[in-house]
């Protein structure tokens, strides 16, 4: 099989494939790729069997990540929880994997990584199993009443009722004020967990590039922002991508309240699934929190060549250590630190 590359930011054939392929997600969309390019300078490319001038019937989208800290590599896709290869037939996956392996050797990348949601690394041995995560989804095809009954009674149902009694206010949109309030809560949350916040420019670029497919949802108590989330939409799926809160107001149950509003609005908009995203296997608290919404939990496993842990250089644990060092910096230095570091993490 002869394979070709094309630029998804300028080739409208990629948009057509993403619009019709059943395995496409919001992370395949041009807006996500544009935000990655604007914020971090990553160069996206699509590997396909279609030559120039012919419609795309398949494609794997990747970004070139250049870093003197974590190594040069190709990732599908940076900061995406998953990114399924858009192929007509899984049998040809080996052909694509072989091309990527050869290109990795030619370019001397540290590694190439795919983040499939459905495939489990069956690539004829050309790609190897890498990092694994928990992955949660919520089926919205049952009635709203049935979904509510499946919520954990004490941790979720009771807290939603508490939020309603407290008369939390709710806003949704992409205004500058909502984005500012969301980001302030994000700073507090990342500081609380000793993690460096993403650059504010990342969220600004997401809003600019994603159009009506992105929403900020915000809960307030007496006008004070107490919890927020950022969601993305592709066809009949909503992705919960970022969440944050002020721990001083946790007793008002802002996050359960926002999740329930998300469920209600998604049901009204003919959404059939909420993607709760990936969770590190060692983050038992977050895994349990997502379990209690009646979600389905699966294992999400990435594939690489070669395995990053064996490729030398700075690994995953080193990146975590670096992020924690930066996380204790004074607030005034955080924007500079996040802009400098995040481009090396993707």
N, C-alpha and C positions, 0 to 999 in steps of 0.2 A: 504494500500500500504506500503510495506517495502522499506525504503530508506537507502542508503549507502553513505559513504564519500570516496573520493579518492584525491590524490595529483596531481594536473594538471601539476606540474613541472616534474614529473617522469612518469606519466601515458599517454602513447601515444594515448589512446582512446579519451582523451579530444581533442587532435589536430585533430583527424579524425572527431569528432562531429562539431568542429568549422569550419572546412573546408567545410562541406556539409550543415550545418543548415542555412536556409534562413534568420534567424534573428540574426545571429552572426555578430559581429562587430570587429574592430581592438582591442577594449578593452578586448575582450575575449581571445585574442591570447597569447600564451605562452610568447612571448617577453615582452608584457606589464606586465604580472605577474612576470617575472624574474626581470624586472627593479624595480618593487615595492619591491620585496624581497631584492634585492641587496642594494637599496638606503635607505629603511626605516625599513627593517626587518620584514615586514608583511608576515604572513604565509597564503598562499592561500589554499583553499580546495573546492572541487566540491561536491555538494549534488545531487545524482542521484538515479534512481530506478534500475539501472543495477548493479547486484552483480559482484564481482571480476571475471575476465575471460570472461565476456560477453560484446559485443559491447555496447557503450553508445548510447542510443536513446534519452536521455534527460539530463539536468544538469543545476544547478544554481551555479555559481562560486562566492565565497566570500573570503575576507581576514580578518583574525583576527588582529585587531588593539589594541595594549596594550599601555595605556597612563595613567600616574598618574595625568595629567592635564585635559584631556577631557574625561577620562573614557574608560574602555575596551568595545569593541563592535565588531560586524561583519558587514562588508560593502561590497556591490556588485556594484561597486568596487571603492576603494579609487582613487581620482583624475581623475576618468572617468566621462565624462558628462552623460553617460547612459550605462547601461549594461542589456540587455534584458534577462530574463530567457529563456533558450533554451529548450522548452518543446514541445512534440508532440501534446499535446492537452491542451488548456487553462483551461479545466475543472479540471485538476489535480493540478492547481496552489494552490488550497486550501490545498491539502495534503502537499505540500512543505512548504507553509506558516505556517501550523500547526506545522510541525517538527521544523522550525526555532524558532517559538514562544516558544515551549517546551525547546529547547536547550538554548535559551536565558535565560530562568528562571533557568535552571540547572547550566549553567556557570556563572550566575549572571552578564551577560553583561549589560552595560548601555542601549543598544538598539541594534537591528538588522535593517539594512537598505538595501532596494533594490532600484535600479535606472532604472526602465524600461523605454524604449523609447515609446513603443506602448501600453502596458497595462496601465490602469489608476487606479490601486489600487483596482481592483475588486478581493478580496481575501477572500470572505466569512466572512469578519469582523475580520480575524485573524491579518491582518496588517492594519495600519491606514495611512491616507494621511499625508505626511510630507511637506517638502519644495517644492516650485514650482519655475520654471524658464521659461523664453522665450527660445524657441528652433527654430533655423532657418536652413533650407535646401534649396539648389539651384538645380533645375531640369536641367540637361544638355542634355536632349533628343531633345529639339529644336535646330535649326541651330545656329551657332556662331553669325550670323547676328541678328537673333531673340533675342538671349540672350543679345547682346549689346544694342539693342533697348529698352529692358526692364530695363536697368540701369537708375538711376536717371540722368537726362540730365546735371544738373549743378554740383551736388555733386560728381558724379562718371564719367560719360562720358567725361565731360569737363576736369576733372582732369587727366584722363588717357591720353587724348590728350596732356595735358600740360607736363606730364612726358615723353611722346615720343618726344616732341619738345626739352626738356631739355637733351635728349639723356642719360637717366639713363642707367647704365650698369646692367646686370642681371646675377646672378650665382645661380646654384643649385647643391646640393650634400650633403655629410656628412663629408667633410674633417675637420681636426682639426682647420684649419684657419677659415672656415665658422662657425664652432661651437663657436669659440672664438669671432668672430665678432657678431654673434647672441646674445651671452650671455652678451656682453658689452652693446648692445642696450636694452636687457631685463633689466639689472640693471638700466639704465637710465629711462626706462618706469615705472618700479615698484617704483622707487624713486619718480617719478613725481606724481604717484597716491597714494603715501604714503602706499605702500604695500611691504611686505618683499619678495624678489625674491626667487624663488625656488632654491634649492642647485644645483650648477653646476654639481655635481655628478649624479643628476637625468637625466640630458640631456645626459651626457656621457654614462650612463647606457642604456638609451633609444636607442642611436645610436648603442651601442654594441649588444643589445638584439634584436632589431627590424630588423636588416639587411636592405634589399632593400625596406622595407615598410615604411621607414622614410626619409624625405627630409627637408633640410634647404633651404629656398629661400631668396636671399639677393639682395637688390638694392643699388647701389652706385652712388654718384655724384662726378665726378672727382676723383674717387678712394676712396672716403670716405664712409663708410657704413652709410646709412640713414634710412633703414627700412628692416625688416626681418620677416619671419614667419617659423614655423615648422609644417609640415603636416604629417599625417599618412595615409596609404592605406590598405584597406581590400577589396579584390575582385574588385567590381565596384563602390566603394565609397571612396572618399578622405575626411579625417577629418582635418579641419583647427583647430589646437589645441592651438598654441601660436603665438602671434603677438607682435611686438615691433618696436619702431622707435625713432629717435632723433628729438625732437620738433623744434630744430633750423632749420631743413630742411623740415618742414611740407609743405611749399609752393611748393615743388617739387613733391608732391603727390606720395610719395614712396609706401604707403600701397595700394591705388587704383590700382597703376601700378602692384604691386605684385599679387593682387587678379585677375586682368585680365590675367596676364601670367599663373596663376594657372588654370583659366578657359580654356585658349587656350590649354595648355598642357594636361589637363584632357580630353578635347574633342578628342584630337589626340590619347589618350590612351584608348579610349572606356570606360571611366568613365561615369556613368549616374547620379551621385549625388555628390554634395559637401556638407558636413556636417559642418555648420558654428558654431556648438557648442551651449552651453547654455549661457544665460545672466541673471544676477540678475534682478528681476522685477523692482527694483528701479534705474537701470542704463539706463535711457532713451536715453542718447546720443549714447551708443553702440547699443541699440535696433534699433534706427533710422538708424544708419550707416549700419547695416546688412539688414534692410528693403530695403534700397536704391539699393541693388544689385539684386532686383527682386526675392528675396527669398520668401519662404512660412514660415510663423510664426505660431508656435503651442505652447501649454502649455505643459511643461515637469514637471511631478509631481512624487516625490519619495514616497515610502511607508516605514513605520517603525513599530516596536513594541518594547516598547511603544513609543509614540511620544516623541522625544528628549527633547522638551521644558518642558515636564512634568516629565522628568526622573531625574531632579536634576543635580547638577554639573555645569560645564561650558558650556554655550550654544553658539549659532552661533554669537550673538552680542559680547560675551566675547572674542571669538577667533579673531574677527575683531579688537577689541581693543588691544589685545595682539600683533597682527601683526603690527598695526600702531605704537605701542611703539617701537618695534624692527626696524621699517622702518626708524626711525630718528637716528639710530646708525651711527657712522662713517663708511665709506666704508670698512675700514680694519677689522671691526668686523662683517660685514654682512655675510661672508661665515660661520663663527662659529654659528651665530644666526640662519641662515636658516637651517643649519644641525640639530641644537638642536630642533627647533620648528616644522618644517614641518611634522615630523613623528607623531606629536600629532594632526594634522589637518585632515588627510585622512578620 
